[in-house]
Amino acid sequence: MDLDELSEEDRLLKEEVHRFAEEVIRPASVELDKMPPEDRIKPDSPYFKVMEQMKKLGYHKMLLPEDKGGLGLSPLQVCIMFEELAWGSLGFATALGVDMIPFSCAALFGSEELYEEVVVPWLEDDKGKYHGCWCVTEPSHGSDYELCLRDENADKYGKPDITAEKVGDEWVISGQKSAWVSSAPVATHGGVHVPLKGAKRLTDAMFCIVPLDEEHGVRKGKPSDMLGMRDDPQGELFFDNVRIPEHYVVVAPGPFYGIFCDQLVCLTSVGMGCFGVGLARAAFEEALNYARQRVQGGEPLIKHKNIKLHLYEMFEKIETARYYVRKVAEHVLTKILVQGTNDASPRHAKTAQIYGKKIAYEVAHEALQIFGASGLSKEFLIEKLFRDARCIIIEDFTLEVLGLEVAADIVDNYEKDYYDVSQIMRLYEES
Amino acid sequence: MAVVFPSADWMEELKKVVNSDEQYKKAAANWEGDFLCIVELDEDALKDFSNPKILAGFLSMIDTVPKEKREKYKGTPAGDFLEKGLGVSLDADLSSLNAEELAKKIAELKIGDFKGASLDMWLDFWHGELRNVEVAPPGERRDAKFKLIGPYANFKLLVTGKSDAITLVVGGKLKLQGDLSYMMRNMAAVKRFTDLMGSIPLES
């Protein structure tokens, strides 16, 4: 039951994506979860089969407006899709999310030349030939990239592990991104955050598109063996004098880089919030079904009051998260994709991300408890969902870091009914 | 009506388009602040100016500067471009010059000889109205609340509607100086204005 009034189109979209998540995504994600990391990225891996099908269905175009070659979905439709995909698998939802980041940013903020050269082939791809990833974190800098944006002592974060330098008409990039870049081992293009050579701060950086192949000087590390989200390969990227033309720089160094980072996190927060809701719902439904069948103390678990209460609490969390995330999505997607004013509220967007992620972990935790010892067994899906839920509260910046950022925004800007960039501006004025 | 960019007609058309737009009026109802656009002349400008129609348009813009103020061009790169490059007198009635003949001289010019030459436009926005658009002689209107600076080729992307101001500024193609906090609070107005600017039909 959906409290939003769904149009016929919304309902059909929900049914179609749910069917795909149930019949294609979830079985592949379970299979991938059991495979060794190196097998997950082999050409015959189920990963590529699913990605190819998602491209065929045009799912990668879901965020972009029609005039940029996208599906032109409403904010509600975007939320519906993200929730259903994450219900099927957090890993595949994330893989699709990070695939969109470099290309969608290039479409929204890049030059016409870059759009024709890089975005159009990606939009037209129905074979899974192109795959993007979002390269933010470095071995020495995890959530630092989020924290440093408003920190008055932004130069305390130390040197970046990767830098870019302008040489003639090109930019030369050297260094490393961390082992937890989602989809890096399988990606063809990265949306890369790179500080400038000699810069004092991580924020003296740019965002650019980098083809991720050896021909360009990019080497990929081994796929990481992670606790969860094993259906989205993660790994390091090494950049050795990688040369990119000027027009591959989507966001130039300067104050607008700070604003861009803020707004990009608003967009990713919508995705993460929906992913949290989808994952929580998956865990909840597993627990509800199990509780209906499993007999303990002579009667089904659902007859036990403590189990009933658990189910209620899970339901309450999922429902409140879904509608808050949808409200924020409407605000963020309207500001960034429809109006193009890029003044979405970071504190609201990050709260949607935090809340969605938090309840995903809490619901998965409670759901597993209902399973008892069975929940610890790999025989049951809840075991995988719980591991994924443990990952989501770290993925895309930790809950703590996001919470601190929201708190700082509240302390400084609570009374303002607009997006205030004065803290970011101060940082750039000083440098 | 299709007009040439740059030209005095284009400035007039811009005023007309903006001031007749209800959406802009609403979005910019609280906006207070002027803009100085510094359009740096580049290879692309020279190429365009070899078209007599466009050169005539450019001269018609400079011609809107009152003669007593044209002194300010003397000895500046923009003044050198006009006087030494095109061989025109700043005291002349620039709109009546033979653009066909002047355009022939463009092929012999090198933009490097006029480094720093720019066409500066001052736009005075006030509470939903574009009160004035005028050419600013060198050194004038430098205290504008905002400055938008960049090469002619990139400004052309903006006025032809091929790109928008946000994309050009974010990508570093145009440089924006001023109170960005204020601007971000009024992005709907900025976005609408630049969309209107890009919507003016241009003669090629």
Interface residues (C-beta under 8 A of the other chain):
Chain A: L108 F109 G110 S111 E112 V249 V250 V251 A252 P253 G254 P255 F256 I259 F260 Q339 G340 T341 N342 D343 Y418 Y419 D420 V421 S422 M425
Chain B: L157 K162 S163 D164 I166 T167 V169 V170 G171 G172 K173 L176 L180 S181 M184 R185 M187 A188 V190 K191
